[in-house]
């Protein structure tokens, strides 16, 4: 509720600019601050650091709404940055003075997971020493639902049944989440809370399958094998951990 409301002055944003900022930018700004606080890191202490920001975002509903209302929309100096997807991540870097890589990632349904993968790659390569990673999506524009329904992507009963024989389509959810990612050594040295350890990750594409939006089982198997190999972990161990 009330995704159009936030405290712009807290982030150094004027009320005039705030009126044309995509709510996805607003949510990510708030969550970045909260995530850093949860990690025991003062957001203001990161200015000038190599902290990266990687945010998955695959829908531009607010921009679509704005274009629909174009005859009544005042085109001012803040419209371009307020509605451009790249600014979802860049806005955080700007507000906190972060100088690491900063990017919005769009790989459709996997956007937030790929954002986490890129954050880890940035840390492992030494490009960043800390990263914010996650995703955001808001359902604000009805025609996007119609478009997904036309290609048969939506579940007719509105229920998601991933990896189930009864699976018959996806369900568009909405929300946002960010995590703070850093090398384990750094977290232990700083005394930061550690919720989980990412042992490895991998990304690939289905390539040619029986449809542009259809999964490719062999490609997904290859992805899992790659992830386990990079994590130096046997699949059966993951099963034991789950139990």
C-alpha positions, 0 to 999 in steps of 0.5 A: 500500500502507498508505494507512491509515498516516502520521505524524499528529504531524508534522501536529499530529494526535493518534493518536485523531483519525488513526484516523478520518481518510479516507486521502485526507486523509492522502495529500493532506496528505503530497503538499501538503508534498512538492509545496511542498518540490519547489517550493523553498517552506518549507511553514511560510512560507505561514501567513496567506497567500492560498494556495489549495487545490483538490483533486478528489475524487469517491469516498468509499469510506472513508466507505462502509466506515465506514457499513458498519461503523457498529454497531462504529464509535465515533462520536466528535468527529473522525468528521464531519471525518475523513470529510467530503470538503470536509476533504480540502482544508480539512485542508491549509489548516488544517495550514499556516495557509493563508487562500486559498480551500480546496475539494474539487471533484467533477465525476466523472472530470474532478475534478482537471483542474477543480481545476487550472482553478479554481486558475488562475482564482483566480490570474488574478483575484488571489484567490490568489497561490499554489495547490495543485491536484490530485486524489485517489481510492482504491478501497476499497469493492467495491460502488462497482465493482458500481454502475459495472458495472451502468450499463455504465461499466466496460471488460470487459477492464479496459483503458482505450481513451480516444479509440479506436474500440474504447473500451468503458468506463472503468477505475477507477484510484487515486492522488493528485497535487498541483502548486504553481501560481503566476503565471509572474512570481512564479515567476521573481521567487522563482527557483522551478522551472518545469515547465510554463506553463498558457496557458489553460483552460476548463470546460463540461458536455455538457448534453443528450446520448443519456444522462446519462453519455454524451459530447456531441461538439459540447459537447466541441468547444466546450470545446476552442475555448474553451480555445484562445481563452482561451490565444490559441493556434492548435490547429495550434501545439499539434500542432507542439509535440507533435512 
